[in-house]
Amino acid sequence: MEQINFNGYTRAAHFGHRKLTPRACVVDSKKHLRLFLSDALEDLGFVTSECGQAGELAGMLQTEQPDLVVLSVCVDGINVGEILEVIVRKNFAGKVLVIGQPDSIMVKAVRQIGDEYGIAMLPSLQTPFGAASLRASVATLLPAEPAPSPAVDVAEALKAGWLELWYQQKINTRTLVPSGAEALVRMRHPAWGVVPPAYFIPDDKDPHFRALSEFVVGRAIEDWRYLLESQGPVDLSVNLPVSFFGNAAAVRELCRAMPAHPAFGGLLIEINSSEVIDNPDLAVDAARRLRLHNIAIAIDNVGAEWPSLLELRSFPFAELKVDQQYINGCADDRLKQTVCRRIVELARDNGARAIAQGVETRGDFLAAHDMGFDLVQGYLFGKPVAVRKFARSRPQLASASDKMP
């Protein structure tokens, strides 16, 4: 394993022949610019840190061990000379990216000083910039390897702490007010960066499947407390398999995990519609029992099989979420609209909410609004993001009291 020495400490640069997840430190006196740049870099797969003045950078280079220092150059910004002095004094062996107008006196001066002191300077990034130009600027630092194949062992991921939850906002269709969020599990692999769930979600017969489900519940509750402190209460939903509820011990632990805080509006658990149809008694019994513990169950990915839900002996479910294949393009597809309207009617007849997921265009949103969906979810309103970014970007949420049916 190749090693890089950073003035007294060592960090592995490669794992085998695969580059490790890159780290970046954003330096700017303005907090909103630091947050913006950090978010943009995190979207590319970087692990980021921030500092607002030269005095913080020395410690940051020591503790965070970044591969990249991003320096935003502006007229009323931090003392660039002090920043470069710290970089030289600490023998920083990574790259420096300067953001600003390439023909400005300040940018030219920074590049000249960098060249004189042997600082590894990336080509300057001109403002304003987009995601493509930022990616091109830092391309040499991004992992070159594809996502892992065969699938990553979930036991290794759990033990190494690679798993995390990302959150996608749900929006009230009539008021456009945020109304909860869905938690989606992601893996931040040390070699491949963020790995899609398809590479590590095990089969429900896998002995580690319960451990993954328990991780999702536990992390969602931790994140709920973090969001409560940083922005206020937000109702969360998680995805679990119906088989989870066949384990009495797991269900007891789930109920014990629910916060006693008065702001906690309840946990929503989403179960795939095909699993509900194949295991109707288990799903109905679980939904009825868990309501007593401030836990509700939603039926996820409802589509053409919706008539099978009419055969359930009771309907203690809080939400019906329509499969996104019936939402994408529904504005111009009468057949999709027919399926959606029937599912909305089924939800209303049983006192449940109807959610359109996968809304990506304004036309599909307007169609979902006209069809009577209670909530919408999709890229039109935001992609899933890590909890820290979700907390920063989330507007003030409605009170938790009106969320759970």
N, C-alpha and C positions, 0 to 999 in steps of 0.2 A: 504494500500500500504506500503510495507516494505521500510524503509529508511536506508541509510548508511551515517554515519557522517564522513566527511573528514576534521578534524581539523578546524571546524568552518563553514563549508558549508555542505549542504545536497543534496544528489542525490538519486532519486528513483532507487532501484535495480530491482524491479519487477513491472509489470503493471498487477494487478490481480495476476494470477499464472504464467504469461508469462514473461520471462526475457527480459529486454530491449536490444536494439542493443548495443553490447559491444564496448568499446573505448580502444584504445591502443596508447601509446606514445613510439616511437622508439628513442633510444638514441645511437648515434654513431657520431664520429667526421667526418666521410667520407660521403659526401652528396650522392654519388651514392649508398652506402650501405643503407642509410636511405630510399632513394627512392625505392630501390629494396624490402626492408622489408615492407615498407608501402604498396606498390602495392600488395605484397603477402597476407598481412593481409586484405586489402580491398577486395580482391577476396573472402575471407572467410566471409565477411560481417561486418568487423570492421570499425568503424570511426577512422581515424588515425590522429596523430599529430607527430611532430618531434622536436628534439632538438640536437644540436651538441656539447654542453658543459654543465658541471655540473651547471654553474650559471643560465642556462635557465630552468632547470628542476623544481625548486621550483615554479616559476610562472606557468609553464605548468600544474603541479599537481593541482594548484588552479583554473585555468581557464578552462582547458579541462576535469578535473575530470576523468582520465582514470581508467579503471578496470585492465589494464595490462601495465607494463613497460617492454619493450623489450630491453635488454642490450647485444650488440654485443661485445664480449671480443676478443681483438687482441693485439699483442705486442706493436704496436705504436698507440694505440687508446687513448681514453680519460681517465682521472683519475677515475678508477672504485671506488676507495675508497671514493672520493668526491660524486659520484653519490649515493652510498649506504648511506653516511652520510645524504644527503638531504632526501632520502626516509625515513630514521629513524626519522629525525628531524620533518618532516611533518606528521608523523604518517600515512603514506600511508597504506590504508587498502586493497589495491588490490593485485594482483599477480605480481611476477617478473619472467621473462623468460630470462635465460642466454643462449646465442648462442656461441658455441665454441667447441673445443675438450674436452670431459668429463675428459680425463686423464691429461689435461694440468694443470700446477701449478696455473695459473691465475683463471681458472674455479673452481678448488677445493677451492682456497682461497675465491672467491666470495661466494660460497655456504656455506663455514664455517662461514664467517661473517654474512651471511643472517640468518643462523640457530641460531647464538649467539644472534642476536638482534630481533629474532622473525619475520623476514620478510617471508611472504608466498611465497616460492620458488617453481615454477613448475620444473619438471624434465628438465635437460639441453637438448638443441636441438643441436645435433651434426652436424657439417659442413663437407661436403656439405649436404644440405637437399633438399627434394622435397615438393610438395604441400601436399602430404599425411602425411608426418611426421610432417609438421607444423600444419596441422589440428589436428592431434592426440595430439600434445603438448598443444594446447589451447582448446581442446574439451569441457572442463568443463565451459568455458566462452561463448560458442556459444549457441544461442537460441535453445531450445529443441522442441519448438512448430512447427507444420507444417504451411504452408502458410494459410492465413485466408479463411474460408469458413463459411457462404456465402461471396460473393465478398465484398471487401472494398468499402464504399461509396466514389465516386469520389469527391463529394462536400467537404467531410471531409478532403480528401487528399489535395485538392487544398487550403483549408483554413489553414491547418496545415503546408503546405510547404513540404510535403513528396515527391512530384514529382520532377523528374530531367530527363535530356536527356543523353543517352549514345550514343557513336559514333562508327560506323564501317567504316573502310577505304574502298574506291573504288580504284582499281588498273588498270592502263592502261595495257591492255593485251600484247601489243608489247614491251613497254619500261620498264614495271614493276614499273613505277613512280606513286606515289599516285595521284589520280585525284578526289578529293572531298571525302565526307563522308556522310553517312546516319544517321540521328538522330532517335533514338528509345527511346520511353518514358519508364521510370522505376519508381517504387515507392520504397522509402526507409522507410519502416514502422518501428515505434519505438519498436514493439514487435517481428516482424517476419523478420526484415532485408529487403533485396531486394526482392520485390514481382513481379512475372511475370505479364505482361500486361493482361493476360487472367482473372486475378482476379479483375481488376478494370476498364478496358475499357468499357464504357457504350454503350448501343444501340444508334443508331443515332437519335432515337425518345426521348431519355432521355433529360430532360431540361438542364442538365449540359454538354451535349456533345459539344456545342459551346464553353463553358468556357474551356474545356479541349483542344480543337483545338486552341483557342487563346493563351492558356498557351504554347503549343508546338511552335507556331510561335514566341511568345515573348521571350521564353527562348533560342530558336535557334539563334535569333539575338543577344541576350546578350552573348551567348557562342561564336558567330562569332567574336564579338569585343574582347573578352578575348583571343581567339586564334590569332587574328591579333596582339595583343600586345605581346603575349608570343612567337609565332613562325612564324607569317606571315599569309597572307590570305589563307583561305580554303573555297571552295564552298561546301555548305551544302544542303542536301535534307531532307524534312520532309514528313510525311504521313498524309494526310487529307482525309476525306470522300467527295464524290462528292456533297453531300447535303449541305456542307459548302458554296458552290458557288451559291446556291440558295438564300442566304441571302445577299442582296445588302449592308447592313450596315457592315456586317462582311468582305465582300470583300473590301470595302473602307478602313476599318481599316488595313486590310492586306497590301494594297498598301502603305498606309501612314507609315507603320512600316519598310519599306525597307530603309536601310542606304544610305545616299547620299555620302558616302566615295568613293573615286576613286578606292580603292582596292576591293570594293564589286563587285564580278563577277556575282551576281544574286542568287536567291533562286529557288531551284527545288522542286516542290511539286509532290509527288507520289500518284496516285489514283489507287485503285484496278481495274483490267481489267473488272471484272464482273460488277462493278458499271458504268464503261464507256460504256459497251455494253448495260446496262439497261437504261442509261441516256445519249445517244449519243449527243443530241443537247446541253444539259447543259455543258457537258464536252468539246465539241468543242468550244462553245462560250467562256467559261472561259479561255481556253488555248489561244485563239486568242486575247482576251482583255488584259490578264495579261502580254503578251509579251511586251506590251508598258510600263510596270512598272518593268521591269527587273525580271520577274517571269516566269518560264517555268514549264510545266506539263509533267510528265512521267507516262506511263501506267505500273502498277506494276503487278507482278504475272501472266504474260501472259503464257498461256498453250495451250491445245488442242482447245480452242475456238478462236484461232487467226484468222480463216477465217472471223469471224464476224466483225473484225476490218477493213476488206476490204470494208465493206458497209458504212463506215463513209463518210459523204459528203465532208469533208476535213480532213487533217491530220496535225494539228499544234502542234504536240507533240514532245518533245525533246528526249525522251528515251523510249525504250521498255525493260522492265526487265523480263526475263524469270523466270517462277516459278521454285523454287529450286528442285521440284520433277522431273523435266526434266533435271536438271544438275547433281544431285547426281547419280553416276553410269553411266553417259552418255558415258564414255570412252569405255564401253563394251556393250552398248545397241544401236543398229542401229535405233530402233523406236524412241527413245529419240533424237538421233542425227538428224533424219528427221524433227521432230517438231522444234528443235532448228534452223536448217538451214532455214526453211521457215520463222521463226520469224526474223532471221537476214536479210534475203532478204527483208522482209516487211519494216524493219527499214531503210535499205539502200535505197530502192525505194522512201522513203519519207523523206530522209535527216535527219533521227534520229539515235541516237546511240543505240546499242544493248548491254545489260548487262546480264552476267551470274551470278546469285546470288546463294549462297549456295555451293560454290566451297570448297571442303574439302580435296581433294586428288590431288596429282601431276598429276595423270592420267587424271582426269576430267579437270584440268587446261589446259593441253596440248590439250585435245579434244576441249575445248572452244577456244583456240588459233587457232587451225586448222579450226574451223567452222567460224571464222571471227568475233567473239565478240570483241567489242571495249573496254569494261571494264569488270572486274571480281570483285567479292565480296564474302567473306566467311571466314570460320575459318582457312583455309589454310594460309590466310594473316593476320588474327587477329580477335579476338572476339570483340563484342561491349564493350566499357569501358567508365567510367565516364570522363567528359571533362578534368579534371585535368590530369588524367593518359593519355588520348589521346594526350594532348598537349606535355607531356614529351616524349612519345614514337614516335610521328609523325616525320618522316624524312622531309627534305625540300620539299615542294610541288611545283608543276609546277605553273606557273603564272595563275591567274584566267582568263586571257583574252582568253585562248584557250579552256575553259571548256564548255561554253554554245553555242549550235548550233546557 
